[in-house]
Amino acid sequence: MNKVAITYWDNSHTISMPVKSRSKEASARATATPQWFVFAVVAAITCMLCMAINLRAFSEMSQELEQNERLSLAVEQLANENLGLQTEVHSLKNDSHTVEREARKIGMSRRNEKVLVSVN
């Protein structure tokens, strides 16, 4: 290339921007959302999401604890009832007075015994 062509094609040292593009860039900067605002919105949404997940987990956990307490109480009551029935079975197997008392409750009597029945 000749010196004239190099002057027109090589403009690395003489870059100039038109005035209109500078004003567009300035107006674009003025209308652009600041980076801190975008960060704040993302942080707020993340915080709300974490709080919602934790609140749901906490409510489920409290429901599970209530159910656990109710079931523990029911198990304790059934264990006490079972213990009472076991003692009753033991006394019915080994104690003749208990067997006689239970037989009289259902209306049974001995062969030689007279039973008085109320008319009411």
C-alpha positions as CSV (number, residue, x, y, z in Angstrom):
1,M,0.0,0.0,0.0
2,N,1.0,3.5,-0.5
3,K,1.3,6.2,2.1
4,V,-2.1,7.8,1.1
5,A,-3.9,4.5,1.5
6,I,-2.3,3.8,4.9
7,T,-3.3,7.2,6.1
8,Y,-7.0,6.5,5.3
9,W,-7.0,2.9,6.4
10,D,-5.0,3.1,9.6
11,N,-7.0,5.3,11.9
12,S,-5.9,3.8,15.2
13,H,-4.4,7.0,16.5
14,T,-7.3,9.2,15.4
15,I,-10.4,7.6,16.8
16,S,-13.2,10.1,17.4
17,M,-16.8,9.4,18.3
18,P,-19.7,11.4,17.0
19,V,-21.5,13.7,19.5
20,K,-24.8,11.9,19.0
21,S,-23.5,8.5,20.2
22,R,-22.0,10.1,23.3
23,S,-25.4,11.5,24.3
24,K,-27.1,8.2,23.7
25,E,-24.5,6.5,25.9
26,A,-25.0,9.1,28.6
27,S,-28.8,8.7,28.4
28,A,-28.4,4.9,28.5
29,R,-26.3,5.2,31.7
30,A,-29.0,7.4,33.2
31,T,-31.8,4.9,32.5
32,A,-29.9,1.7,33.3
33,T,-30.7,0.0,36.6
34,P,-27.9,0.3,39.1
35,Q,-26.0,-2.9,40.0
36,W,-26.7,-2.5,43.7
37,F,-30.5,-2.5,43.0
38,V,-30.3,-5.7,41.0
39,F,-28.2,-7.3,43.8
40,A,-30.7,-6.1,46.4
41,V,-33.7,-7.5,44.5
42,V,-32.0,-10.9,44.0
43,A,-30.9,-11.0,47.7
44,A,-34.5,-10.1,48.8
45,I,-36.1,-12.8,46.6
46,T,-33.5,-15.4,47.9
47,C,-34.2,-14.4,51.5
48,M,-38.0,-14.7,51.0
49,L,-37.6,-18.1,49.4
50,C,-35.4,-19.3,52.3
51,M,-37.9,-18.0,54.8
52,A,-40.8,-19.7,53.1
53,I,-39.0,-23.0,53.0
54,N,-38.0,-22.8,56.7
55,L,-41.5,-21.7,57.8
56,R,-43.0,-24.7,56.1
57,A,-40.5,-27.0,57.6
58,F,-41.0,-25.6,61.0
59,S,-44.8,-26.0,60.8
60,E,-44.5,-29.6,59.6
61,M,-42.0,-30.3,62.4
62,S,-44.4,-28.8,65.1
63,Q,-47.3,-31.0,63.7
64,E,-45.1,-34.0,63.9
65,L,-44.1,-33.2,67.5
66,E,-47.8,-32.9,68.5
67,Q,-48.6,-36.2,66.8
68,N,-45.7,-37.8,68.5
69,E,-46.9,-36.6,71.9
70,R,-50.4,-37.8,71.3
71,L,-49.2,-41.3,70.2
72,S,-46.8,-41.5,73.2
73,L,-49.7,-40.8,75.5
74,A,-51.9,-43.4,73.8
75,V,-49.0,-46.0,74.0
76,E,-48.7,-45.2,77.7
77,Q,-52.4,-45.6,78.4
78,L,-52.5,-48.9,76.4
79,A,-49.5,-50.2,78.3
80,N,-51.2,-49.4,81.7
81,E,-54.4,-51.1,80.5
82,N,-52.4,-54.1,79.3
83,L,-50.7,-54.4,82.7
84,G,-54.1,-54.4,84.4
85,L,-55.4,-57.1,82.2
86,Q,-52.3,-59.2,82.8
87,T,-52.8,-59.0,86.5
88,E,-56.4,-59.9,86.1
89,V,-55.6,-62.9,83.9
90,H,-53.0,-64.0,86.5
91,S,-55.5,-63.7,89.4
92,L,-58.1,-65.7,87.4
93,K,-55.7,-68.5,86.7
94,N,-54.3,-68.8,90.3
95,D,-57.0,-67.4,92.7
96,S,-60.2,-69.5,93.3
97,H,-61.9,-66.6,95.0
98,T,-61.5,-64.4,92.0
99,V,-63.0,-67.1,89.7
100,E,-66.0,-67.5,92.1
101,R,-66.6,-63.8,92.2
102,E,-66.5,-63.5,88.4
103,A,-68.9,-66.5,88.1
104,R,-71.4,-64.9,90.5
105,K,-71.3,-61.7,88.3
106,I,-72.6,-63.6,85.4
107,G,-75.3,-65.4,87.4
108,M,-73.7,-68.8,88.2
109,S,-74.0,-70.5,91.6
110,R,-72.9,-73.7,93.3
111,R,-75.1,-76.8,93.3
112,N,-76.2,-76.6,96.9
113,E,-76.7,-72.8,97.0
114,K,-80.0,-70.9,96.8
115,V,-79.9,-67.7,94.9
116,L,-82.1,-64.8,95.8
117,V,-83.3,-62.8,92.9
118,S,-84.8,-59.4,93.3
119,V,-88.1,-58.8,91.6
120,N,-87.6,-55.1,90.8
